């Protein structure tokens, strides 16, 4: 199925039958990625006395409860409500779901004991492109990202200046294959989150904060997917929460 899309005075052809899923699945196994010191998700049948919501257990349907945390258990998309005193919902912040996107690959630079994605790296990789969304794949792109327990590992993160650069380019949606754009243990500074959303005071939100901008973390982009321009379909579940599990899908532009 091919579609012709006109956007910002440019026309693209997109083969909608050739989607590229860059989300991580959620399971109740040890292979589920984990961050922020929590246990694996729980997916188990509902129980009412002797009745078990499982066809294997004799029920007519499978009827499972799922307990998970969107921030710590897989691919998720969040709005500025993640860091503000005032409540903001991702379901209200994200109202359109297709965007031009640029995929870039970056090997974080070693700074002391940290590995950091810098402004210069992002600026160089992005070049003259001004997409609506930026997708950052970190190198080396190991398969262990799909099942890694990131707790207490000090993963790479995005420098505050890089987040400011992305914001000032007018990019509304930031996707990254790390558990957070910020340093794991940063004493609550959240510099990259605040810089990208332009949040100056989490208790009294400034008028020019970016209420419709989103951050998507814990994606995975296979090596076969080349750097370049794509159409992004950013899918979320309709949670009235600061974050939702999400399914970002790419389509090549012709």
DAWO-V698764 format. One record per residue. N is the residue number from 1. SS is DSSP state (h for helix, s for strand, l for the rest). PHI is phi in radians with two decimals (999 if undefined). D_FIRST is the distance of its C-alpha to the first C-alpha in whole Angstrom. Layout:
n = (N N)
ss = (SS SS)
phi = (PHI PHI)
d_first = (D_FIRST D_FIRST)
This chain:
n = (1 2 3 4 5 6 7 8 9 10 11 12 13 14 15 16 17 18 19 20 21 22 23 24 25 26 27 28 29 30 31 32 33 34 35 36 37 38 39 40 41 42 43 44 45 46 47 48 49 50 51 52 53 54 55 56 57 58 59 60 61 62 63 64 65 66 67 68 69 70 71 72 73 74 75 76 77 78 79 80 81 82 83 84 85 86 87 88 89 90 91 92 93 94 95 96 97 98 99 100 101 102 103 104 105 106 107 108 109 110 111 112 113 114 115 116 117 118 119 120 121 122 123 124 125 126 127 128 129 130 131 132 133 134 135 136 137 138 139 140 141 142 143 144 145 146 147 148 149 150 151 152 153 154 155 156 157 158 159 160 161 162 163 164 165 166 167 168 169 170 171 172 173 174 175 176 177 178 179 180 181 182 183 184 185 186 187 188 189 190 191 192 193 194 195 196 197 198 199 200 201 202 203 204 205 206 207 208 209 210 211 212 213 214 215 216 217 218 219 220 221 222 223 224 225 226 227 228 229 230 231 232 233 234 235 236 237 238 239 240 241 242 243 244 245 246 247 248 249 250 251 252 253 254)
ss = (l s s s s s s l l s s s s s s s s s s s s l l l l l l l l l l l l s l l l l l l l s s s s l s s l l s s l l l l l l l l l l l s s s s l l l l l l l l s s s l h h h l l l l l l l h h h h l l l l s s s s s s s s s l l s s s l l s s s s l h h h h h h h h l l l l l l s s s s s s l l l l h h h h l l s l l l l l l l s s l h h h h h h h h h l l l l s s s s l l l l l l l l l l l l l l h h h h h h h l l l l l l l l l l l l l l l l s s s s l l l l l l l l l l s s s s s s s s s l l l l l l s s s s s s s s s s s l)
phi = (999 -1.97 -2.21 -1.79 -2.10 -1.90 -2.57 0.89 1.15 -2.12 -2.01 -2.17 -1.91 -2.22 -1.59 -1.28 -1.47 -2.05 -1.48 -2.13 -1.39 -1.97 -1.69 -1.80 -1.34 -1.96 -2.46 -1.75 -1.96 -1.23 -1.46 -1.25 -1.11 -2.43 -2.47 1.16 1.19 -1.79 -1.54 -1.14 -1.08 -2.03 -2.26 -2.62 -1.15 -1.16 -2.21 -2.12 1.11 -1.51 -1.46 -2.14 -1.34 -2.56 -1.07 -1.07 -1.53 1.86 -1.37 -1.47 -2.44 -1.55 -2.45 -1.73 -1.57 -2.23 -2.04 -2.68 -2.09 -1.05 -1.31 -1.96 -2.15 2.63 -1.08 -2.59 -2.12 -2.24 -1.94 -1.14 -1.06 -1.13 -2.20 -1.84 -1.16 -1.28 -1.36 -2.33 -1.86 -1.09 -1.17 -1.61 -1.33 -1.82 -2.04 -2.15 -2.31 -2.11 -2.56 -1.27 -2.45 -2.11 -1.61 -2.24 -1.99 -2.42 -1.66 -0.97 -1.50 -1.37 -2.28 1.15 -1.68 -1.87 -2.05 -2.24 -1.55 -1.70 -1.04 -1.05 -1.14 -1.15 -1.07 -1.16 -1.22 -1.35 1.07 -1.56 -1.19 -2.28 -1.42 -1.39 -2.36 -2.10 -2.07 -1.87 -1.79 -1.55 -1.99 -1.24 -1.67 -1.44 -1.11 -1.12 -1.01 -1.25 -2.42 -1.27 -1.65 -1.47 -1.05 1.10 -1.93 0.87 -1.13 -1.03 -2.65 -1.65 -1.16 -0.95 -1.11 -1.18 -1.14 -1.11 -1.03 -1.07 -1.10 -1.23 -1.34 1.47 -1.29 -1.62 -2.31 -2.02 -2.12 -2.59 -1.66 -2.12 -1.22 -2.79 -1.33 -1.88 -1.03 -0.99 -2.07 -2.12 1.07 1.34 -1.25 0.89 -1.10 -1.25 -1.00 -1.10 -1.15 -1.15 -1.49 0.99 -1.66 -1.65 -2.56 -1.23 -1.57 -2.33 -1.19 -1.25 -1.11 -1.67 -1.11 -1.62 -1.25 -1.84 -1.47 -2.29 -2.12 -2.03 -2.09 1.05 -1.55 -2.54 -1.98 -1.08 -1.04 -1.18 -1.48 -1.44 -1.00 2.59 -1.62 -2.50 -1.70 -1.84 -1.87 -1.74 -1.79 -2.23 -1.47 -1.47 -1.49 -1.52 -2.65 -1.15 -2.52 -2.44 -1.02 -2.46 -2.36 -1.29 -2.22 -1.84 -2.32 -1.18 -1.73 -1.94)
d_first = (0 4 7 10 13 17 19 23 23 20 17 14 10 8 6 5 5 9 11 15 17 20 22 25 25 29 31 35 35 37 34 33 33 36 38 41 43 42 41 38 36 37 35 38 38 40 44 46 49 49 45 42 39 38 37 39 42 42 40 37 34 34 35 35 36 34 37 35 35 32 34 35 33 30 27 28 28 31 32 36 37 37 40 42 45 43 40 37 34 30 29 30 30 26 25 22 19 17 19 19 21 23 23 27 29 33 36 38 41 44 47 50 48 45 42 40 37 39 38 39 36 34 35 35 31 30 31 31 27 27 24 24 24 26 25 28 28 32 33 34 31 32 31 34 32 30 33 36 38 39 42 45 43 43 40 39 38 37 40 41 41 37 36 38 37 33 34 36 33 31 29 28 26 28 26 29 29 33 34 35 35 39 42 42 46 47 49 47 46 42 43 39 38 40 40 36 36 39 41 45 47 45 48 48 44 44 43 40 39 35 34 31 30 29 30 27 29 29 26 25 23 23 25 22 20 22 23 22 20 17 15 17 16 19 20 23 25 27 30 33 34 34 32 29 27 24 20 19 16 15 12 13 13 13)
